[in-house]
Amino acid sequence: MTNRFLTPLPLILALATPVAADPTVGLGLSFTWGGGSQGDTGVGLRVFSDDERKKFAGTVGVDFMLGSQTIRPNVGIAYLARDSYVGADVGFGLDGSGANVGIGLGLAADTK
């Protein structure tokens, strides 16, 4: 009976951890491949789960893909440097191309 209540505890603690972090935003370029396309380049906006320099952070973002002229929502991880980032993500092409992967780099606001 006790195990049923203790099982969700790690999940609850993991979800509460990002609340203590200071999120920040970034703007950059994304290079994608997969999802039934030959690849595409996009301009994107990211929200990072933390603003700590020299650390990894989770990302949620949206890209405007220049070749296909579509919007690509995505989630991923990024390494934050001094006011910049390098990251990897998985996105979904809203043009019906399906899921794809990408790498990105750009500027991040106020990394500490």
Beta strands, then each sheet from edge to edge (+ up, - down):
strand 1: 24-34
strand 2: 37-48
strand 3: 55-65
strand 4: 70-81
strand 5: 84-93
strand 6: 98-108
sheet 1: 1+ 2- 3+ 4- 5+ 6- 1+
end
